Amino acid sequence: MKTLSRDPINNAINDGIRRSINVAIENECWGAAVILIFSGIDAMSHIGRPAGDKYNDSIDFKDWVTKYFHVYGETKVSPDEWWAARNAIVHTYGAYSKLHEQPDVRVIGWMVNSEPQVRYEPKLAPQLVLVDILAIREAFLKGMENFLIEGFADPVRKQLMEERINKLTMVFPGK
């Protein structure tokens, strides 16, 4: 790796995942930003999945969210609710997925520049939680950083993570 652009952490994670999220937010492409954040969580849970698992799944996503993705406010969003929101926006660019048919899985709506970062009015809308997009970006970026630092500090996990990061999407200059 003679140039920084060939380094998979810089190329796939910094110039890829992180930059794409930031560009979407800078251009107020809010739905795209949410999709990219969830895609980033998918990528991190893929990198961190157990060694014997060939593919990641909803359990890996929820485990990663539980450990690394923390947004605070008037209520706690469960890993199942994050998974349902991910499925809704990624698959239909909507708010609802089949998981919302379960009574304990609330719908997540999106806000920007909100305090608190998570709003919940159970008397007005018991099945709706509003979450700030900028807060989920910060939670994801911080979680991703903590995940990578923790993983690369462990010699056993480091090797597996390096192998998987090298298979992420990377873009190289033509010359």
ZIUR-V362008 format. One record per helix or strand of 3 or more residues. SS is the DSSP state (2 for helix, 1 for strand). FROM is the first residue (numbers start at 1). TO is the last residue. If there is no record, write none. Layout:
SS_FROM_TO, SS_FROM_TO
This chain:
2_4_6, 2_8_26, 2_30_48, 2_58_68, 2_79_92, 2_98_101, 1_107_111, 1_128_132, 2_133_153, 2_155_165
